[in-house]
């Protein structure tokens, strides 16, 4: 950047969007952990995968937006984006997935599907 103030708004918006994606990635890793199981090794693996993914995402976002020029407002914007995801998007997605899980569970417990599964598993 030629001047310090040139393009700050774009850096801020890009890093806030990166924070939203970081929140989405952490939710994906959490749901993957719940899906796989909560053993000690699987928890370590999913935590490391989540941390590595967030680190790579943050690195490339900083590389693209500021050419790795560390500015506190860009890191703060990423944190703000992650907080916005946690406060606004996460509860909506959680409610949608709980609703879909209940409907899928009702569908799987229906009599016709049980007969089909029993026939296929013979």
GIZILIN-V472888 format. One record per pair of residues at least 6 apart in sequence whose ideal C-beta (glycine too) atoms are under 6 Angstrom apart, sorted by sequence separation. I is the first residue (numbers start at 1). J is the second residue. If there is no record, write none. Layout:
BEGIN
I | J
I | J
END
This chain:
BEGIN
1 | 7
36 | 42
62 | 68
66 | 74
33 | 46
32 | 46
29 | 46
29 | 50
26 | 50
25 | 53
22 | 54
18 | 61
14 | 65
11 | 65
11 | 66
15 | 74
19 | 78
23 | 82
18 | 78
22 | 82
16 | 77
20 | 81
15 | 77
19 | 81
23 | 85
11 | 74
15 | 78
19 | 82
23 | 86
16 | 80
12 | 77
16 | 81
20 | 85
END
